Amino acid sequence: KLGGGGNAAATADTKPDAAMPDADTADTKPDDAAMPDVAEDAKPEPMETDEQQQQQPKDNEASMNTENAIKAEEAAEAELAKAEENQATDPTANLDPEAIKTLTESMGFTKLRAQKGLLFGTGGVEGAVEWLMSHQDDEDIDEPIKMVKPLTPEEKAAKILELKALLKAKRAEREEAEKVDNVDREKQRRFMGQEMAKTREQMEIEQRKREAQQRKREKEAFKKERARLRAELAKDKAERQANKGKLSTKLGVDGYNPDGVQYDIDDDGEGGGDNDDKPKQVKKQKFDAAKIDEYIAKVSGYRAGGDGGKCLKVLLVYVRNAADNPNEPKFKQINMDNKGFKTKVKPFIGAKQLLLAVGFQQPEGQPTTLVLAEPVDYELLSATKAKLEAALVAYG
């Protein structure tokens, strides 16, 4: 045993002399030329795969090899430091007095045997007892424990050279283990980088698919709108041919919209005269309730863009509010100047006539208002409401 039996660990904290020219320091780094080319960019962290899980035991094994090499190097340094001190030591100086007392007083061993058991056993009282039981018949069991004698200068020099060579070999072993460990880490880093690149590429492919689907939907919507506009143009062409070139509707920038025709209806249901210089007088209009079905049929004839259905919905709201709320004055008046009436009721022949037929009148001095005249025929309003509901269902 180097340095005298079990006492070698007592000097493990002692450092080697700084004046030694051949010894390297314990924290010597591997040569730069042996280091792998490690990129400085941030290391990606993808999810663990099967290959990565298989790589982890190899990484752990490399780390353990490095730790074992470091421990062996430290032990060699401790031996070298003790050889350089070259002082006589007492192997029993650091033994546990309580353990010696237990072995001698409680178990009946002699002090010498108790000391030998603690020195050469596996540790503690139990280890000492096991060693003594297996060596109690040795011839030298009762011989005194020899003091560790100092080495001669020649022995010291030889011992130092031997330990330096051992230390150098241990350091070379550690450096080699670190190289292997660094290479494994670099392989793992590159593997994770490749996995991140694959994931990023897959995400880009999915994004391109979504964009292509969006463009396809937009193209289909454009085709449908173009077909709708062509149908409206064909309708307007047919209307011009039927009305000697006159067109009561127009195609606006937002698609087909009915023209906001401004007209006044006289007693006969026709527009005003051709002399626009004369002031027009608004008369009280009275229409035959028997023509309500005819008026509804005229409104239902507007199929382009669903304009007839929109008009029927507004007429139903006016009539239903008046029929179901006889005590609400606000439902007995209609403002013809609002946007809803102008765009969804006024342009269509038969819509205003229906309102006049169920009892609404236009008071003198109020050209933009329709008022439900007294006495109100609520039976007629209810019957008209039912007819409008049926027409709206039939319109689809």
Solvent accessible surface area in square Angstrom, and as a share of the most:
residue,aa,sasa,rsa
1,K,180,0.76
2,L,64,0.32
3,G,25,0.24
4,G,22,0.21
5,G,21,0.20
6,G,50,0.48
7,N,18,0.09
8,A,29,0.23
9,A,82,0.64
10,A,58,0.45
11,T,30,0.17
12,A,59,0.46
13,D,132,0.68
14,T,49,0.28
15,K,158,0.67
16,P,34,0.21
17,D,83,0.43
18,A,108,0.84
19,A,85,0.66
20,M,27,0.12
21,P,121,0.76
22,D,104,0.54
23,A,29,0.23
24,D,78,0.40
25,T,94,0.54
26,A,53,0.41
27,D,102,0.53
28,T,41,0.24
29,K,160,0.68
30,P,18,0.11
31,D,92,0.48
32,D,123,0.64
33,A,94,0.73
34,A,36,0.28
35,M,84,0.38
36,P,31,0.20
37,D,119,0.62
38,V,66,0.38
39,A,44,0.34
40,E,178,0.80
41,D,91,0.47
42,A,95,0.74
43,K,118,0.50
44,P,33,0.21
45,E,155,0.69
46,P,24,0.15
47,M,171,0.76
48,E,94,0.42
49,T,40,0.23
50,D,99,0.51
51,E,103,0.46
52,Q,18,0.08
53,Q,95,0.42
54,Q,126,0.56
55,Q,35,0.15
56,Q,70,0.31
57,P,80,0.50
58,K,121,0.51
59,D,32,0.16
60,N,92,0.47
61,E,105,0.47
62,A,8,0.06
63,S,45,0.29
64,M,117,0.52
65,N,76,0.39
66,T,18,0.10
67,E,95,0.43
68,N,85,0.44
69,A,2,0.01
70,I,64,0.32
71,K,135,0.57
72,A,31,0.24
73,E,4,0.02
74,E,95,0.43
75,A,59,0.46
76,A,3,0.03
77,E,15,0.07
78,A,10,0.08
79,E,29,0.13
80,L,0,0.00
81,A,3,0.02
82,K,18,0.08
83,A,10,0.08
84,E,35,0.16
85,E,76,0.34
86,N,38,0.20
87,Q,127,0.57
88,A,60,0.46
89,T,42,0.24
90,D,57,0.29
91,P,15,0.10
92,T,28,0.16
93,A,73,0.56
94,N,107,0.55
95,L,29,0.14
96,D,77,0.40
97,P,99,0.62
98,E,117,0.52
99,A,8,0.06
100,I,26,0.13
101,K,107,0.45
102,T,51,0.30
103,L,0,0.00
104,T,37,0.21
105,E,124,0.55
106,S,88,0.57
107,M,93,0.41
108,G,63,0.60
109,F,44,0.18
110,T,80,0.47
111,K,125,0.53
112,L,45,0.23
113,R,56,0.20
114,A,0,0.00
115,Q,28,0.12
116,K,18,0.08
117,G,0,0.00
118,L,26,0.13
119,L,21,0.11
120,F,87,0.36
121,G,19,0.19
122,T,128,0.74
123,G,47,0.45
124,G,46,0.44
125,V,40,0.23
126,E,139,0.62
127,G,4,0.04
128,A,0,0.00
129,V,37,0.21
130,E,117,0.53
131,W,44,0.15
132,L,3,0.01
133,M,113,0.50
134,S,82,0.53
135,H,60,0.27
136,Q,79,0.35
137,D,129,0.67
138,D,54,0.28
139,E,179,0.80
140,D,77,0.40
141,I,10,0.05
142,D,84,0.44
143,E,93,0.42
144,P,106,0.67
145,I,39,0.20
146,K,169,0.71
147,M,101,0.45
148,V,35,0.20
149,K,164,0.69
150,P,75,0.47
151,L,62,0.31
152,T,67,0.39
153,P,107,0.67
154,E,130,0.58
155,E,87,0.39
156,K,59,0.25
157,A,53,0.41
158,A,61,0.47
159,K,36,0.15
160,I,29,0.15
161,L,117,0.58
162,E,103,0.46
163,L,1,0.01
164,K,33,0.14
165,A,64,0.50
166,L,71,0.35
167,L,3,0.01
168,K,149,0.63
169,A,57,0.44
170,K,52,0.22
171,R,11,0.04
172,A,58,0.45
173,E,92,0.41
174,R,12,0.04
175,E,46,0.21
176,E,96,0.43
177,A,14,0.11
178,E,36,0.16
179,K,58,0.25
180,V,73,0.42
181,D,13,0.07
182,N,18,0.09
183,V,60,0.35
184,D,21,0.11
185,R,125,0.46
186,E,11,0.05
187,K,122,0.52
188,Q,25,0.11
189,R,31,0.11
190,R,124,0.45
191,F,45,0.19
192,M,31,0.14
193,G,24,0.23
194,Q,110,0.49
195,E,36,0.16
196,M,58,0.26
197,A,48,0.37
198,K,128,0.54
199,T,74,0.43
200,R,129,0.47
201,E,100,0.45
202,Q,96,0.43
203,M,125,0.56
204,E,88,0.39
205,I,55,0.28
206,E,65,0.29
207,Q,79,0.35
208,R,134,0.49
209,K,110,0.47
210,R,132,0.48
211,E,75,0.34
212,A,45,0.35
213,Q,102,0.45
214,Q,79,0.35
215,R,146,0.53
216,K,131,0.55
217,R,133,0.48
218,E,98,0.44
219,K,124,0.53
220,E,81,0.36
221,A,59,0.46
222,F,125,0.52
223,K,99,0.42
224,K,151,0.64
225,E,72,0.32
226,R,102,0.37
227,A,59,0.46
228,R,82,0.30
229,L,54,0.27
230,R,149,0.55
231,A,62,0.48
232,E,9,0.04
233,L,97,0.48
234,A,62,0.48
235,K,69,0.29
236,D,10,0.05
237,K,129,0.54
238,A,57,0.44
239,E,32,0.14
240,R,110,0.40
241,Q,129,0.57
242,A,82,0.64
243,N,68,0.35
244,K,193,0.82
245,G,47,0.45
246,K,151,0.64
247,L,49,0.24
248,S,58,0.37
249,T,9,0.05
250,K,108,0.46
251,L,65,0.33
252,G,30,0.28
253,V,156,0.90
254,D,127,0.66
255,G,5,0.05
256,Y,17,0.07
257,N,66,0.34
258,P,26,0.16
259,D,45,0.23
260,G,41,0.40
261,V,53,0.31
262,Q,122,0.54
263,Y,49,0.18
264,D,71,0.37
265,I,9,0.05
266,D,48,0.25
267,D,78,0.41
268,D,120,0.62
269,G,24,0.23
270,E,114,0.51
271,G,45,0.44
272,G,50,0.48
273,G,60,0.58
274,D,143,0.74
275,N,75,0.38
276,D,112,0.58
277,D,136,0.70
278,K,131,0.55
279,P,123,0.77
280,K,127,0.54
281,Q,153,0.68
282,V,56,0.32
283,K,116,0.49
284,K,122,0.52
285,Q,6,0.03
286,K,153,0.65
287,F,33,0.14
288,D,79,0.41
289,A,40,0.31
290,A,84,0.65
291,K,96,0.41
292,I,2,0.01
293,D,81,0.42
294,E,83,0.37
295,Y,14,0.05
296,I,12,0.06
297,A,66,0.51
298,K,86,0.36
299,V,0,0.00
300,S,26,0.17
301,G,53,0.51
302,Y,52,0.20
303,R,138,0.51
304,A,13,0.10
305,G,42,0.40
306,G,26,0.25
307,D,13,0.07
308,G,0,0.00
309,G,6,0.05
310,K,100,0.42
311,C,0,0.00
312,L,0,0.00
313,K,117,0.50
314,V,29,0.17
315,L,0,0.00
316,L,13,0.06
317,V,64,0.37
318,Y,40,0.15
319,V,0,0.00
320,R,91,0.33
321,N,39,0.20
322,A,1,0.01
323,A,15,0.11
324,D,78,0.40
325,N,48,0.24
326,P,57,0.36
327,N,137,0.70
328,E,71,0.32
329,P,100,0.63
330,K,140,0.59
331,F,55,0.23
332,K,40,0.17
333,Q,109,0.49
334,I,6,0.03
335,N,79,0.40
336,M,19,0.08
337,D,76,0.39
338,N,61,0.31
339,K,162,0.69
340,G,32,0.31
341,F,0,0.00
342,K,74,0.31
343,T,61,0.35
344,K,84,0.36
345,V,0,0.00
346,K,36,0.15
347,P,16,0.10
348,F,4,0.02
349,I,100,0.51
350,G,0,0.00
351,A,0,0.00
352,K,9,0.04
353,Q,15,0.06
354,L,0,0.00
355,L,0,0.00
356,L,7,0.03
357,A,8,0.06
358,V,2,0.01
359,G,25,0.24
360,F,1,0.00
361,Q,45,0.20
362,Q,7,0.03
363,P,36,0.22
364,E,134,0.60
365,G,79,0.75
366,Q,86,0.38
367,P,83,0.52
368,T,61,0.36
369,T,25,0.15
370,L,0,0.00
371,V,42,0.24
372,L,6,0.03
373,A,28,0.22
374,E,123,0.55
375,P,132,0.83
376,V,22,0.13
377,D,73,0.38
378,Y,75,0.28
379,E,146,0.66
380,L,40,0.20
381,L,0,0.00
382,S,54,0.35
383,A,48,0.37
384,T,1,0.00
385,K,41,0.17
386,A,56,0.44
387,K,81,0.34
388,L,0,0.00
389,E,69,0.31
390,A,64,0.50
391,A,17,0.13
392,L,40,0.20
393,V,121,0.70
394,A,89,0.69
395,Y,27,0.10
396,G,100,0.96
